[in-house]
Amino acid sequence: MAGHSKWANIQHRKSRQDEKRGKAWTRVIREIIVAAREGGGDASANPRLRLAIDKAKAMNLPADTIKRNVDKATGALGGVSYEETRYEGYGVGGAAIIVDCMTDNRVRTVAEVRHAFGKHGGNLGSDGSVAFQFRHCGLFVFAPGTDEDKVMEAALDAGADDVLGSDDGSIEVLCAPADFEAVKAALEAARLRAELAEVTMRAENTVALAGEDGQRMQKLLDALEDLDDVQAVYHNAEIGE
């Protein structure tokens, strides 16, 4: 459910990740493989790999598993070759959806994504049909009650683009993807713990969905997230209770 600012939706997403730890491990392993293959196996010189390894460690993925998959990607071991692919479409109420995948079989993946959209009231669109509604950025989300002035000082001094307060009391910090690590380090040095920290596609505008429409949209998002080849699902729906 990346792309949200509402605290309840952030918590829902974290809850789903905890429930599906095995699948989360599979996804971060794929990210490690692709990052190492494209940028090399030295994490100190490959920011994308460094971020993927940090994410893996936060999920308690064993160190030997991380190393084995870096070696696999850089040719030290044989293995499956994954490629990245992105699909765009529309959900309930015209909400915009981006689905990022890593796959060893594009034909299978697009068929599964199209089926999920169609089964749950959505439509698979063409390349570029909704991406313009999202911003590629580093995102940090802090829980309601966090000292906004302290967040603002640390984040902006480190090069963040903006600090946004939400009606629910949560705080968002936005930065360029290239500045993510510097901002993260500055926030941690200030002893500010983000509940969510990632490079993501953040929706510029949102579509409010409630009642039956909200439930249908959630079923579509769950169906997409449950596909084996899906790495991340971004959307601009604000789903009410």
Secondary structure, DSSP 8 states (H G I E B T S, - for coil): -BT---HHHHHHHHHHHHHTHHHHHHHHHHHHHHHHHHH-S-GGG-HHHHHHHHHHHHTT--HHHHHHHHHHHTTSS-----EEEEEEEE-GGG-EEEEEEEES-HHHHHHHHHHHHHHTT-EE--TTSSGGGEEEEEEEEE-TT--HHHHHHHHHHTT-SEEEE-TTS-EEEEE-GGGHHHHHHHHHHTT---SEEEEEEEESS-EEE-HHHHHHHHHHHHHHHTSTTEEEEEE-EEE--
